[in-house]
Amino acid sequence: MGRVQDKVAIITGGAGGIGAATARLLSQEGAKVTITDISQDAGEALAADIGGDFILQDVTDEALWKDVVAGIEAKHGALHILVNAAGIEGDMINGAPEQVSYDDWKRVHAINLDGTFLGCRTAMPAVRRAGGGSIVNISSIVALMASPNSAAYGSSKAGVRHLTMSVAHQGAKDRVRCNSVHPGLIKTRMLDDIHSELARLRNVSFEDSRAVSLNRVPMGELGEPEDVAYMILYLASDESRYVTGAPFCIDGGWNLN
Ligand SMILES: NC(=O)c1ccc[n+]([C@@H]2O[C@H](COP(=O)([O-])OP(=O)(O)OC[C@H]3O[C@@H](n4cnc5c(N)ncnc54)[C@H](O)[C@@H]3O)[C@@H](O)[C@H]2O)c1
């Protein structure tokens, strides 16, 4: 028996990075996994590899959310787990509050916060119909501390933290749990993009840019996508049955700063 045996799960942003590691791990632990993403080739390849399904989905498309959840309930008879992992970093070069463009601000909030809101709102009744389950929202460590070069990203992720508490509060009596995960520096495409941009901003090499960030991490190393996926597995499983509304940092101690 796996730790999420026969549970039905949706993972947005499941084609890349943390979402992909989570899709693989939940599947290994017995879940019936549907990956959704705007990245079709990678999503289809991963779904084929883990024996799951792939749906092409932009998380900002409200109407599509209803189709995705209804389709999964029709196929599997229930929905127990939603992992909202889709996200973007936005423009880090012009990321400070006085520089960030309104277009970038809206784009970052649309995907990171509105997409997570739409997922929670659409999935909650389905998870309730299933007799309870778990929604896991991927926020960020920067939701909990100042992020001078990423005002839009930090604001969107702080919004995800508060949304998580609202969802947890409303869902608690029906055992619709909702928790937020706050990664620090995790080795994915997004982090490479961030360090490339920060290298240009700081006029230093990619390695030096990464070293500046690593200085803030007491454990002195980057995390792996699997480090986050193991936390999500715990929160998705019944092992966390009495846990809701809580923030979980996976950051090598960055939260100690
Ligand atoms: N990597 C880190 O260090 C780090 C730190 C803190 C938080 N996070 C968060 O973790 C989550 C996963 O990030 P990652 O590092 O794995 O990045 P990633 O870029 O590897 O993966 C993000 C995925 O989201 C998908 N996506 C982007 N826009 C989408 C949209 N509109 N609709 C559907 N899918 C969309 C991308 O195609 C990609 O597959 C994000 O929410 C990110 O903000 C990452």
The ligand as an ORCA input file, in Angstrom:
! r2SCAN-3c Opt
* xyz 0 1
  N      12.308     26.837     -7.493
  C      12.263     27.584     -6.404
  O      13.323     27.913     -5.835
  C      10.931     28.010     -5.823
  C      10.964     28.695     -4.596
  C       9.771     29.095     -4.017
  C       8.570     28.811     -4.656
  N       8.557     28.155     -5.844
  C       7.252     27.889     -6.451
  O       7.136     26.514     -6.767
  C       6.225     26.360     -7.863
  C       6.894     25.496     -8.931
  O       8.018     26.218     -9.442
  P       9.305     25.501    -10.072
  O      10.477     26.056     -9.392
  O       9.081     24.050    -10.135
  O       9.271     26.187    -11.510
  P       9.173     25.567    -12.981
  O       9.253     26.730    -13.881
  O      10.157     24.459    -13.134
  O       7.717     24.929    -13.009
  C       6.562     25.737    -13.080
  C       5.561     25.069    -13.995
  O       4.384     25.896    -14.047
  C       3.944     25.914    -15.387
  N       3.127     27.120    -15.646
  C       3.550     28.404    -15.772
  N       2.505     29.202    -16.043
  C       1.392     28.402    -16.089
  C       0.008     28.649    -16.304
  N      -0.459     29.891    -16.579
  N      -0.849     27.611    -16.251
  C      -0.395     26.357    -16.000
  N       0.909     26.061    -15.793
  C       1.788     27.082    -15.826
  C       5.225     25.883    -16.225
  O       4.975     25.467    -17.556
  C       6.084     24.906    -15.430
  O       5.927     23.565    -15.858
  C       5.895     27.775     -8.354
  O       4.656     28.161     -7.835
  C       7.011     28.608     -7.761
  O       6.626     29.948     -7.591
  C       9.713     27.758     -6.446
*
